Amino acid sequence: MKSFSRHAREAWEVPRDLLLGRYPEFVTGGGLPRAHVPVFVFHSLEPAAFGKKLAYLASNGYVTLSAEEYFLHLMGARPAPERAVMLTLDDGRASVYSVGLPLLSRHGMKAVVFLIPGHVEQRPARALAAGSAEAALPMPEPNEGFVSWEEVDRLVRSGLFDLQSHSLSHALVHIGPAVVDFMRPELRAGYGSLDVPLIHDGHADLPAAKIPLGTPLLRSAPRLSEELRYFEDPVVRRAAVDHVAASGGAGFFYKDGWRQKLRRLQAQVPARGRVETTQEREAAIRRELQESKRLIEERTGREVTHLCFPWHVAGRTAARLALEVGYRTAFGGKQRGVPLTLPGGDPLRIARIGEDYVECLPGEGRASVASILRMKWLRRVKGKA
């Protein structure tokens, strides 16, 4: 029932935002003036859905922009062509390579990938399916992983992808001692690992795959927010971690009531920790922005000057540091009072719209917003989005 209620609330957000004018006019049947360049955001790419959207764009004469072309349009230095759009792919998930590469090639489109270098995998490139028909392409796995550096190299060499920054690790940080979850097997790999706050072992932050099962996960916020990080004493984790290890390890999480058992155990442990200083916060945020830029530039041989804020969140410190380390734009999600960023708009608050609305753009076979809402409602009540 709680899951149903949550998905119902999420489904209501769209009609609410439509009523409040938070979507561009084309979503509700309006036109698309030349100065209006929608920026669409994708995550996992499903072959049929992504191919259908690209086919719609191609058949209706739309052109796709790189991050630099979009920046020049935003600055008024080079007007965008008619029916220009920008396709952004967040996180650098595995399907960017296995699905995105063949379908963008087929339809003559390009996209911007906001990459997380700290999550790019170390393995050989996977073999691509023969041909580019959607039916031949693999569906993303339920907990899809990320592209490898060898695949990144192939994306760059294709000429279809513009690789930009999504910060070094897309991190969350603990901001207080309240326990909200525990480290579980499904959070150790794939994009599930993005939901795990940074865990410090007293010397360094651990990769998700090495965080002991049962580790308490505390109330958290995006690293690039203004929140100060709470460093819990590693001692407070010991009881829960030891209990899981003694109760079957990963198998413990298949037993009924595991969460309640860990909560009761953790409730008996006094909270101990410290809050970082503002200087520590600034150094950590600078590293997230600077190292991401450096690593992508080293691996691709191309300048990185465009950023997408993880979780669509950035505090004053992150916005200032983004400029200091050399970014010229920063992309987010829906922006208050800005349905679509126009030339002269704030380059550090670029509005983006979800992939569902690509087929609401003017053109033959245009989808109505009502049909999009029906699709989103059905998907969410089934727990798929």
C-alpha positions as CSV (number, residue, x, y, z in Angstrom):
1,M,0.0,0.0,0.0
2,K,2.9,2.4,0.8
3,S,4.4,1.7,-2.6
4,F,1.1,2.3,-4.3
5,S,0.6,5.6,-2.5
6,R,4.2,6.8,-3.4
7,H,3.7,6.0,-7.1
8,A,0.3,7.7,-7.0
9,R,1.8,10.9,-5.5
10,E,4.6,10.8,-8.2
11,A,2.0,10.4,-11.0
12,W,0.1,13.4,-9.6
13,E,3.2,15.6,-9.8
14,V,2.9,15.9,-13.6
15,P,-0.7,17.2,-13.8
16,R,0.1,19.5,-10.9
17,D,3.2,20.9,-12.7
18,L,1.2,21.3,-15.9
19,L,-1.4,23.4,-14.1
20,L,1.4,25.5,-12.6
21,G,3.0,26.1,-16.0
22,R,6.2,24.3,-15.2
23,Y,6.4,22.6,-18.6
24,P,7.3,24.1,-22.0
25,E,4.3,25.1,-24.2
26,F,4.9,22.3,-26.8
27,V,4.1,19.7,-24.1
28,T,0.4,20.8,-24.1
29,G,0.1,21.2,-27.9
30,G,1.9,24.6,-28.4
31,G,4.5,25.4,-31.0
32,L,8.3,25.4,-30.8
33,P,9.8,28.8,-31.8
34,R,13.3,28.7,-33.2
35,A,14.9,30.1,-30.0
36,H,13.3,27.3,-27.9
37,V,15.7,24.3,-27.7
38,P,14.3,21.6,-25.4
39,V,16.8,19.6,-23.5
40,F,15.6,16.0,-22.8
41,V,17.0,13.7,-20.1
42,F,17.4,9.9,-20.4
43,H,18.8,7.3,-18.1
44,S,18.5,3.7,-19.1
45,L,17.8,3.2,-22.8
46,E,15.2,0.6,-23.7
47,P,15.6,-0.3,-27.4
48,A,11.9,0.0,-28.6
49,A,11.2,3.2,-26.6
50,F,14.4,4.9,-27.5
51,G,14.3,3.9,-31.1
52,K,10.7,5.2,-31.4
53,K,11.7,8.6,-30.1
54,L,14.7,8.9,-32.4
55,A,12.5,7.8,-35.4
56,Y,10.0,10.5,-34.4
57,L,12.7,13.2,-34.3
58,A,14.3,12.1,-37.6
59,S,11.0,11.8,-39.5
60,N,9.9,15.3,-38.4
61,G,13.2,17.1,-39.3
62,Y,14.7,17.6,-35.8
63,V,18.4,18.1,-35.3
64,T,20.4,17.3,-32.2
65,L,23.0,19.6,-30.6
66,S,26.2,19.0,-28.8
67,A,26.8,20.6,-25.4
68,E,29.0,23.3,-27.0
69,E,26.5,24.0,-29.8
70,Y,23.8,24.4,-27.1
71,F,26.1,26.7,-25.1
72,L,26.7,29.0,-28.1
73,H,23.0,29.1,-28.7
74,L,22.4,30.0,-25.0
75,M,25.0,32.8,-25.1
76,G,23.5,34.2,-28.3
77,A,26.7,33.6,-30.2
78,R,25.2,31.2,-32.8
79,P,21.5,30.8,-33.3
80,A,20.3,27.2,-33.2
81,P,18.8,25.7,-36.3
82,E,15.1,25.2,-36.6
83,R,13.8,22.2,-34.7
84,A,16.9,21.8,-32.6
85,V,16.9,19.7,-29.5
86,M,19.4,18.3,-27.1
87,L,19.5,14.7,-25.9
88,T,21.3,14.1,-22.6
89,L,22.0,10.7,-21.2
90,D,22.8,10.7,-17.4
91,D,25.2,8.5,-15.6
92,G,26.8,6.7,-18.5
93,R,24.8,3.5,-18.0
94,A,25.7,0.3,-19.9
95,S,22.8,0.7,-22.3
96,V,24.3,4.0,-23.6
97,Y,26.8,1.8,-25.4
98,S,24.7,-1.3,-26.2
99,V,21.5,0.5,-27.2
100,G,22.4,4.2,-27.7
101,L,25.4,3.7,-30.1
102,P,23.6,1.6,-32.7
103,L,20.3,3.5,-32.6
104,L,21.9,7.0,-32.8
105,S,24.0,5.8,-35.7
106,R,20.9,4.4,-37.4
107,H,18.9,7.6,-37.1
108,G,21.7,10.1,-37.6
109,M,21.4,11.7,-34.2
110,K,23.9,12.6,-31.5
111,A,23.7,12.9,-27.7
112,V,25.5,14.3,-24.7
113,V,26.6,11.7,-22.0
114,F,27.1,13.0,-18.5
115,L,29.6,10.6,-17.2
116,I,30.5,9.6,-13.6
117,P,34.2,8.6,-13.9
118,G,34.2,7.1,-10.4
119,H,31.7,4.5,-11.7
120,V,33.1,3.8,-15.1
121,E,34.0,0.1,-15.2
122,Q,37.3,-1.6,-16.0
123,R,36.6,-4.3,-18.5
124,P,36.7,-4.9,-22.3
125,A,34.0,-3.5,-24.5
126,R,31.1,-5.7,-25.0
127,A,30.2,-7.1,-28.4
128,L,27.4,-5.1,-30.0
129,A,24.3,-6.9,-31.4
130,A,24.5,-7.5,-35.2
131,G,22.5,-4.8,-37.1
132,S,20.7,-1.9,-35.5
133,A,17.1,-3.2,-35.4
134,E,15.5,-2.6,-32.0
135,A,14.5,-6.2,-31.6
136,A,18.2,-7.3,-31.8
137,L,19.3,-5.0,-29.0
138,P,19.5,-6.1,-25.4
139,M,17.1,-4.7,-22.8
140,P,18.8,-3.0,-19.8
141,E,19.2,-5.3,-16.8
142,P,17.1,-4.5,-13.7
143,N,20.2,-3.2,-11.9
144,E,22.1,-2.0,-15.0
145,G,25.8,-1.2,-14.6
146,F,27.9,1.4,-16.3
147,V,30.0,1.7,-19.5
148,S,33.7,0.7,-19.4
149,W,36.5,3.0,-20.4
150,E,37.1,1.0,-23.6
151,E,33.4,1.6,-24.4
152,V,33.8,5.3,-23.7
153,D,36.6,5.3,-26.2
154,R,34.4,3.8,-28.8
155,L,31.6,6.2,-28.1
156,V,34.0,9.1,-28.6
157,R,35.4,7.7,-31.8
158,S,31.9,7.2,-33.2
159,G,31.5,11.0,-33.4
160,L,27.9,10.7,-32.0
161,F,28.6,11.3,-28.3
162,D,29.7,14.3,-26.4
163,L,31.2,13.2,-23.1
164,Q,30.8,15.7,-20.3
165,S,30.8,15.6,-16.4
166,H,28.2,14.3,-13.9
167,S,30.7,14.8,-11.0
168,L,33.3,12.2,-9.9
169,S,31.1,9.9,-7.9
170,H,27.5,11.2,-8.0
171,A,27.8,11.0,-4.2
172,L,25.4,11.2,-1.3
173,V,26.7,12.0,2.2
174,H,25.4,11.3,5.6
175,I,24.1,14.5,7.3
176,G,22.9,13.1,10.7
177,P,22.8,10.0,12.9
178,A,19.3,8.9,12.0
179,V,19.3,5.4,10.5
180,V,17.2,5.0,7.3
181,D,18.5,1.7,5.8
182,F,21.2,-0.9,5.8
183,M,23.7,-2.0,3.3
184,R,22.2,-4.8,1.2
185,P,23.6,-7.0,-1.6
186,E,21.6,-5.2,-4.3
187,L,23.2,-1.9,-3.4
188,R,26.7,-3.1,-4.0
189,A,26.7,-3.0,-7.8
190,G,25.1,-1.4,-10.8
191,Y,23.2,1.9,-10.5
192,G,21.8,0.7,-7.2
193,S,25.2,1.8,-5.8
194,L,24.3,5.4,-6.5
195,D,21.8,5.3,-3.7
196,V,24.5,4.4,-1.1
197,P,25.9,7.4,0.8
198,L,29.7,7.6,1.1
199,I,31.0,5.4,3.9
200,H,34.3,6.3,5.5
201,D,36.3,3.6,7.2
202,G,38.5,6.0,9.2
203,H,41.0,6.3,6.3
204,A,39.1,6.7,3.1
205,D,35.6,6.4,1.5
206,L,34.9,2.8,0.5
207,P,33.5,1.7,-2.9
208,A,30.0,0.3,-2.6
209,A,31.2,-3.2,-3.4
210,K,33.5,-3.2,-0.3
211,I,31.0,-1.7,2.2
212,P,30.2,-4.5,4.7
213,L,26.7,-5.8,4.5
214,G,24.6,-4.5,7.4
215,T,26.4,-1.2,7.6
216,P,23.8,1.4,8.8
217,L,22.9,4.0,6.1
218,L,22.0,7.3,7.7
219,R,20.0,10.3,6.6
220,S,21.7,11.7,3.6
221,A,21.8,14.5,1.0
222,P,23.7,15.1,-2.3
223,R,27.4,15.9,-1.8
224,L,27.0,19.0,-4.0
225,S,24.3,20.4,-1.7
226,E,25.1,22.9,1.1
227,E,24.7,20.2,3.7
228,L,27.6,19.4,5.9
229,R,28.7,15.8,6.0
230,Y,28.3,13.8,9.2
231,F,31.1,11.4,9.9
232,E,29.8,8.6,12.1
233,D,32.3,6.8,14.3
234,P,33.0,3.4,12.5
235,V,32.4,1.7,15.9
236,V,28.7,2.4,15.7
237,R,28.4,0.1,12.7
238,R,30.0,-2.9,14.3
239,A,27.0,-4.5,16.0
240,A,24.9,-4.6,12.8
241,V,27.7,-5.7,10.5
242,D,28.8,-8.5,12.9
243,H,25.2,-9.7,13.3
244,V,24.8,-10.0,9.5
245,A,28.1,-11.8,9.1
246,A,27.2,-14.3,11.8
247,S,23.7,-14.8,10.3
248,G,24.5,-15.9,6.8
249,G,26.0,-12.8,5.2
250,A,24.0,-12.1,2.0
251,G,21.5,-14.8,2.9
252,F,20.5,-12.9,6.0
253,F,18.6,-10.4,3.7
254,Y,16.3,-13.2,2.4
255,K,14.9,-13.8,5.9
256,D,11.7,-12.3,7.0
257,G,12.0,-9.4,9.4
258,W,15.7,-8.7,8.7
259,R,15.2,-4.9,8.7
260,Q,13.4,-4.9,12.0
261,K,16.1,-7.0,13.6
262,L,18.8,-4.6,12.5
263,R,16.8,-1.6,13.5
264,R,16.3,-3.0,17.0
265,L,20.0,-3.8,17.3
266,Q,21.1,-0.4,16.0
267,A,18.7,1.4,18.4
268,Q,20.8,0.1,21.3
269,V,24.0,1.8,19.9
270,P,24.7,5.4,21.0
271,A,25.3,7.8,18.1
272,R,28.9,9.0,17.9
273,G,30.4,11.2,15.2
274,R,31.3,14.6,14.0
275,V,30.2,17.2,11.4
276,E,32.7,18.3,8.8
277,T,33.9,21.9,8.6
278,T,32.9,24.2,5.8
279,Q,36.5,24.0,4.6
280,E,36.3,20.2,4.4
281,R,33.0,20.6,2.5
282,E,34.5,22.9,0.0
283,A,37.6,20.7,-0.6
284,A,35.3,17.7,-1.1
285,I,33.1,19.4,-3.6
286,R,36.0,20.9,-5.5
287,R,37.5,17.4,-5.8
288,E,34.1,16.0,-7.1
289,L,34.0,18.6,-9.9
290,Q,37.7,18.9,-10.7
291,E,38.7,15.3,-10.8
292,S,35.7,14.4,-12.9
293,K,36.7,17.0,-15.5
294,R,40.3,15.9,-15.4
295,L,39.7,12.2,-15.8
296,I,37.2,12.5,-18.7
297,E,39.6,14.9,-20.5
298,E,42.5,12.5,-20.0
299,R,40.5,9.5,-21.3
300,T,38.8,11.2,-24.2
301,G,41.4,13.8,-25.2
302,R,38.6,16.4,-25.4
303,E,37.9,19.4,-23.3
304,V,35.1,19.1,-20.6
305,T,33.4,22.3,-19.8
306,H,29.8,21.2,-19.2
307,L,28.3,19.7,-16.1
308,C,25.1,18.0,-14.9
309,F,24.5,18.3,-11.2
310,P,23.8,14.9,-9.6
311,W,20.4,14.6,-8.2
312,H,19.7,18.0,-9.8
313,V,21.0,19.6,-6.7
314,A,23.7,22.2,-6.2
315,G,24.3,24.6,-3.3
316,R,26.0,28.0,-3.5
317,T,29.4,26.4,-3.0
318,A,29.0,23.9,-5.8
319,A,27.7,26.6,-8.2
320,R,30.7,28.8,-7.4
321,L,33.2,26.0,-7.6
322,A,31.8,24.8,-10.9
323,L,32.8,28.1,-12.5
324,E,36.2,28.2,-10.7
325,V,37.3,24.8,-12.0
326,G,36.3,25.6,-15.6
327,Y,32.7,24.6,-16.3
328,R,30.6,26.9,-18.4
329,T,27.2,25.3,-18.0
330,A,25.4,23.2,-15.5
331,F,22.3,21.2,-16.3
332,G,19.6,20.2,-13.8
333,G,16.0,19.1,-13.9
334,K,12.9,21.3,-13.8
335,Q,13.8,24.8,-12.7
336,R,11.5,27.0,-10.7
337,G,10.0,29.6,-13.0
338,V,11.9,28.4,-16.1
339,P,10.0,25.8,-18.1
340,L,12.7,26.0,-20.8
341,T,16.0,27.8,-20.7
342,L,16.2,30.5,-23.4
343,P,19.1,32.5,-24.8
344,G,20.3,34.9,-22.1
345,G,19.1,32.4,-19.4
346,D,21.3,31.3,-16.5
347,P,23.9,28.8,-17.8
348,L,24.2,27.2,-14.4
349,R,20.5,26.5,-14.1
350,I,19.6,24.8,-17.4
351,A,16.2,23.3,-17.3
352,R,15.7,19.8,-18.7
353,I,12.5,17.8,-19.4
354,G,11.9,14.0,-19.2
355,E,12.3,11.7,-22.2
356,D,8.5,10.9,-22.1
357,Y,7.8,14.3,-23.8
358,V,9.9,13.9,-27.0
359,E,6.9,12.8,-29.0
360,C,4.9,15.9,-27.8
361,L,7.1,18.0,-30.0
362,P,5.3,19.4,-33.1
363,G,5.2,17.0,-35.9
364,E,3.3,14.2,-37.7
365,G,2.2,11.6,-35.3
366,R,2.5,13.9,-32.3
367,A,1.5,12.5,-29.0
368,S,-1.0,14.3,-26.7
369,V,0.0,15.1,-23.1
370,A,-3.1,13.0,-22.0
371,S,-1.6,9.9,-23.6
372,I,1.7,10.6,-21.9
373,L,0.0,10.9,-18.6
374,R,-1.8,7.6,-19.0
375,M,1.4,5.9,-19.9
376,K,3.2,7.4,-16.9
377,W,0.4,6.5,-14.5
378,L,0.3,2.9,-15.7
379,R,4.1,2.6,-15.4
380,R,4.2,4.1,-11.9
381,V,1.3,2.1,-10.4
382,K,3.1,-1.0,-11.7
383,G,6.2,0.2,-9.9
384,K,8.4,0.6,-13.0
385,A,9.2,4.2,-12.7
